[in-house]
Amino acid sequence: MILSPPLVINAPVILLVGKTGAGKSTLGNLMLRTSENENPTFFVSDSFLSATKNSCSANYKINEETYNIVDTPGVFDTEDLDTVILEEIARTIQKCAYGVKAILFVVGQ
């Protein structure tokens, strides 16, 4: 698994976790102020099918401190087994050498 762009090694991580279709990628794009229509940082599906198959990341600054925003595949995915998704999330967390600062559980309506 490769995270693109690579994680900033000395930066904490904000992990986006939730069910498929809950809006994790959309939240990441809103945080990064990137438009879903023009040039999104994280790809967003307009259906309830999973768009994120592998974790992906982007850098984000809050008060001059850099964070890694990490978008993860959806739990209870419509196509993949939960064990595959949970293993992907676990591998992603292992790559967070500086630690996970926050886990945002995204819950759709």
C-alpha positions, 0 to 999 in steps of 0.5 A: 500500500502506498499513501499519496502524497507520502505522510510527513514523518514528523507530523501527527495524523488526523484519521477519517474513519466511517462506513462506506458512503458516510462522507469521509472523503467529502469531509477531507476535501472540505477540511483541505478546501478542495472542490469535489467538482474541480480538483478534489484531493480525495476522490468522491463517489456520487453513489453508495459504492466505495470510492476509496479502496486504499488509504490516501493522505494530504497535508494540512496546516492548523496554526502553522503546524502540519498534520496528515489528513488520512482518508481510509476505505469505508467499513461495511464496504459494499464490495470488499470484506470487512477484514480486508478493509480493517487490515488496510486501516491497520497498515495505515495506522502502523505507518503513522510514526508520529502518532494519530492525533485525532480519529474523526468517525464520520457518520452519514445520515 
